[in-house]
Amino acid sequence: MDREEVRSRGWVLKAYAPRGNLTSEHLELRETILDVGSLPENHVAVKALWISVEPYLRAKMYGRDVGLCATQCPLNQVVKWYGIGEVLRSNSPIYGNGDIVLNPFLSLSEYSVAPAEIIHKVDSDAGIPLHEYLGTLGIAGFSAWVGVNEVGQVKAGENVFISAAAGGVGIIAGQLAKIKGCRVIGSAGTDEKVKLLKEELGYDDAFNYKKEKDFDAALSKYFPDGIDVYLDNVGGKMLEAVLNHINNGARIPISGMVSQYTQVWTERDGVRNLLNLVGKEAKMQGFLIRSYLHLLPVFTAEMIGYMKQGKLKTKHKIYEGIEYLLESLNAIFSGINTGKVAIKVL
Ligand SMILES: NC(=O)c1ccc[n+]([C@@H]2O[C@H](COP(=O)([O-])OP(=O)(O)OC[C@H]3O[C@@H](n4cnc5c(N)ncnc54)[C@H](OP(=O)(O)O)[C@@H]3O)[C@@H](O)[C@H]2O)c1
């Protein structure tokens, strides 16, 4: 194959950020020249179309594992992350130019070269918008599905509470629990998000946790019959308050604890009432979706079915242009986003 050069801008990690927000001191957009012509055998050159943005990406840049088993990105290299791309050139019998692929080790750059065996074809004729493969059909949707069904084991009639309910995972989780016949309440950080949950996304009720001085009192009001399942996305003080309201045999699937990632562990909120787990014979379980990958086909078929029947609404916060990485990632920690955050690479 002949040499063929493209200019590619990509995000290079210059320094870890042990706490707080990422800034230009940590991440820099650098341009490099990539040869997409002379590809090694069984490799493809991919033009990035969509990049997923989520807390786990930030977790790879603390310089230490915050408790999520996130391998730290090496310094002074383009960050590897996942997204959707289009095959630009192929030296693989499996992929042809123009194929749309899910690339779990895409560089956070406009173009990258990847081994063919790590990418997966996306059916671009299925009538599903490509960014849904990162959201509803991607990590956010799968986390919601695993949390609600596999770990939460929700049953019709149960009282379900979801924090960060208007985020990528939360929006899907609430709707899945409603489909199962549960009573679902969510918490979120703005009145607009609360309105969205109640009026558009089918939540039975929702509250703005930033306006509640006393989480314990709020949960007494919203859960007079106690909580059977709490899908925890935030951890900290909300988790502690929930533990005072759980019913016998309650399940607490812990998807993540976004309120706690930016502090070192000694500065985090302690949860003082874990003893309630004993009295209520309740189960609290953290999970990572990578342990449930064998269920991906079941999940995908079920979710596509719901989407086709109009049972699942989706929301996205889309940033246009790879240069918006810092803004988009920090948005998650300040709650600017509603729904799944993604970058459309122009
Ligand atoms: N276990 C897994 O395999 C897996 C996979 C993917 C994601 N996750 C986890 O799922 C959770 C949600 O992820 P996501 O990608 O869907 O993100 P997201 O919910 O779209 O964004 C995070 C949301 O959390 C809320 N938040 C931020 N800081 C907060 C704080 N200090 N206290 C309370 N709420 C805060 C914000 O909404 P408000 O307006 O409500 O504040 C923000 O929109 C995260 O904990 C993430 O780590 C787990």
The ligand as an SDF file (V2000), in Angstrom:
LIG
                    3D

 48 52  0  0  0  0  0  0  0  0999 V2000
  -20.6200    0.2310   36.4500 N   0  0  0  0  0  0  0  0  0  0  0  0
  -20.3870    0.4760   35.1720 C   0  0  0  0  0  0  0  0  0  0  0  0
  -19.9690   -0.3970   34.4210 O   0  0  0  0  0  0  0  0  0  0  0  0
  -20.6770    1.8610   34.6810 C   0  0  0  0  0  0  0  0  0  0  0  0
  -20.6430    2.1770   33.3140 C   0  0  0  0  0  0  0  0  0  0  0  0
  -20.9540    3.4830   32.9320 C   0  0  0  0  0  0  0  0  0  0  0  0
  -21.2530    4.4560   33.9090 C   0  0  0  0  0  0  0  0  0  0  0  0
  -21.2290    4.0960   35.2110 N   0  0  0  0  0  0  0  0  0  0  0  0
  -21.5290    5.0550   36.2750 C   0  0  0  0  0  0  0  0  0  0  0  0
  -22.8650    5.4980   36.1140 O   0  0  0  0  0  0  0  0  0  0  0  0
  -22.9810    6.8000   36.6680 C   0  0  0  0  0  0  0  0  0  0  0  0
  -23.6310    7.7020   35.6320 C   0  0  0  0  0  0  0  0  0  0  0  0
  -22.7470    7.7930   34.5030 O   0  0  0  0  0  0  0  0  0  0  0  0
  -23.1900    8.5690   33.1960 P   0  0  0  0  0  0  0  0  0  0  0  0
  -22.1660    8.2970   32.1630 O   0  0  0  0  0  0  0  0  0  0  0  0
  -24.6020    8.2650   32.8990 O   0  0  0  0  0  0  0  0  0  0  0  0
  -23.0420   10.0780   33.6520 O   0  0  0  0  0  0  0  0  0  0  0  0
  -24.2040   11.1150   33.7250 P   0  0  0  0  0  0  0  0  0  0  0  0
  -25.2130   10.5980   34.7030 O   0  0  0  0  0  0  0  0  0  0  0  0
  -24.6600   11.4550   32.3580 O   0  0  0  0  0  0  0  0  0  0  0  0
  -23.4830   12.3890   34.3320 O   0  0  0  0  0  0  0  0  0  0  0  0
  -23.2130   12.4210   35.6860 C   0  0  0  0  0  0  0  0  0  0  0  0
  -24.3550   13.1630   36.4170 C   0  0  0  0  0  0  0  0  0  0  0  0
  -24.1210   13.0190   37.8050 O   0  0  0  0  0  0  0  0  0  0  0  0
  -24.5950   14.1550   38.4780 C   0  0  0  0  0  0  0  0  0  0  0  0
  -23.5620   14.6140   39.4080 N   0  0  0  0  0  0  0  0  0  0  0  0
  -22.3430   15.1090   39.0990 C   0  0  0  0  0  0  0  0  0  0  0  0
  -21.6840   15.4360   40.2290 N   0  0  0  0  0  0  0  0  0  0  0  0
  -22.5120   15.1250   41.2530 C   0  0  0  0  0  0  0  0  0  0  0  0
  -22.4060   15.2270   42.6680 C   0  0  0  0  0  0  0  0  0  0  0  0
  -21.3050   15.7250   43.2490 N   0  0  0  0  0  0  0  0  0  0  0  0
  -23.4510   14.8040   43.4110 N   0  0  0  0  0  0  0  0  0  0  0  0
  -24.5670   14.3060   42.8350 C   0  0  0  0  0  0  0  0  0  0  0  0
  -24.7250   14.1870   41.5010 N   0  0  0  0  0  0  0  0  0  0  0  0
  -23.7090   14.5900   40.7350 C   0  0  0  0  0  0  0  0  0  0  0  0
  -24.8930   15.2380   37.4410 C   0  0  0  0  0  0  0  0  0  0  0  0
  -26.3140   15.3950   37.3150 O   0  0  0  0  0  0  0  0  0  0  0  0
  -27.1720   16.2280   38.4040 P   0  0  0  0  0  0  0  0  0  0  0  0
  -27.7850   17.3700   37.6490 O   0  0  0  0  0  0  0  0  0  0  0  0
  -28.1910   15.2400   38.8480 O   0  0  0  0  0  0  0  0  0  0  0  0
  -26.2490   16.6870   39.4890 O   0  0  0  0  0  0  0  0  0  0  0  0
  -24.3580   14.6710   36.1420 C   0  0  0  0  0  0  0  0  0  0  0  0
  -25.1560   14.9780   35.0410 O   0  0  0  0  0  0  0  0  0  0  0  0
  -21.5850    7.2300   37.0820 C   0  0  0  0  0  0  0  0  0  0  0  0
  -21.4210    6.9850   38.4490 O   0  0  0  0  0  0  0  0  0  0  0  0
  -20.6940    6.3140   36.2830 C   0  0  0  0  0  0  0  0  0  0  0  0
  -19.4350    6.1400   36.8640 O   0  0  0  0  0  0  0  0  0  0  0  0
  -20.9610    2.8220   35.6000 C   0  0  0  0  0  0  0  0  0  0  0  0
  1  2  1  0
  2  3  2  0
  2  4  1  0
  4  5  1  0
  4 48  2  0
  5  6  2  0
  6  7  1  0
  7  8  2  0
  8  9  1  0
  8 48  1  0
  9 10  1  0
  9 46  1  0
 10 11  1  0
 11 12  1  0
 11 44  1  0
 12 13  1  0
 13 14  1  0
 14 15  2  0
 14 16  1  0
 14 17  1  0
 17 18  1  0
 18 19  2  0
 18 20  1  0
 18 21  1  0
 21 22  1  0
 22 23  1  0
 23 24  1  0
 23 42  1  0
 24 25  1  0
 25 26  1  0
 25 36  1  0
 26 27  1  0
 26 35  1  0
 27 28  2  0
 28 29  1  0
 29 30  1  0
 29 35  2  0
 30 31  1  0
 30 32  2  0
 32 33  1  0
 33 34  2  0
 34 35  1  0
 36 37  1  0
 36 42  1  0
 37 38  1  0
 38 39  2  0
 38 40  1  0
 38 41  1  0
 42 43  1  0
 44 45  1  0
 44 46  1  0
 46 47  1  0
M  CHG  2   8   1  16  -1
M  END
$$$$
